[in-house]
Amino acid sequence: MSAPTRTFTLTSSGTGVGKVTTTGSLLTFTPGPRDTLITSFTASDGSSQNQPGNDLAFTATYTCVAGESFTYNVLENNRMVYAATVRLTATKPSG
């Protein structure tokens, strides 16, 4: 008898806006006042794995190769995020 298979879905809406700084292989993200990104994580059986939440500040170690996507591993809870889901756009602050 095999164990049932569950898949997990991360759903997001809004836009992540903030400041990214790097020192060596350490990346730090601080959400800005116009950050509207909200995410929730749901299992295929319908159970919610967390409450929908707003974008939070984080510190991560990252690996980057010029011209390629990058990955980063959030230090606080060991989450891995792949660059296929992240686009960084440089902007100048208004005002």
N, C-alpha and C positions, 0 to 999 in steps of 0.2 A: 504494500500500500504506500503510495507516494504522498508526500505532503502537498496540500493545496498551494497553488501559485498565486501570489498577489502582486499586482503592479502598483506603482505609486505615481501620482501626477502632481506636479507643481504648477499652480495656476497663479498668474500675476496680472495686475492691471496697473495703469498709471505709468509714471516715468520716474526713474531714479535720477536725482539731480544732487550733486554735491561736489566735494573736493577729494581728489585722489593724490596722495603723495607717496613717493617711493624712496627708500634708503636701502641700497644693496638689494637683497631679495625680499625685503619687507614692504608690503603695500598697506596703506592705511586709507580707509574711506570714511568721510564724514558727511552725512546727508545735509543738504542745504534747505533753506526755508521753502523752496518750491518743490521739494521732493514729494511725490504723490504715490510712489510705488507701494503696493500692498500685495502680499503673497499668502497663499494657503497651500497646504500639503495634504493630499487625500489618498487613501488606499482604495484599491479596486473593489473592496467589499463595502465601500461607502463610508467607512469610518474616517473621521478627521484625525490627522496625526498632530495637528496643532491648531491653535486659533489663528484666524487670519490676522496678519500683523503688518505694521508699517515698516518701511525700510529702516534698518538700524546701522549705526556706526560699527565698523569691524576692523580688525587688523589681521593680515594674512601673509603667508609666505607665497611667493609666486615664481613661476618658471615662464620665461618668455624667449622666443627666438624671432629675430627680425623677419617680418613678412609672413609670420605664421600666427595661428591663434595661441592663446596662452591659458594656463590653468592657475587657479589659486586655491589654497587650502586654508580656510578660516581657522585661526588658532583657538578660539574659545570653545568650539564644539566639533572640530575636525571635519566640517562639511567640505566637500569638494565641489567646485563650480567650474563648468567648462565654458570656454570663451565663445562657443557657438551661441550661447544664450546671453552674452554680454557684449555690448558695443560701447566703447568709450568715445565720447565726442568732446573735444576741447572747446570751451566757450569763454568769452570774456565776461566778467561780472558786470551787471548793469548798475547804473547809479553812480 
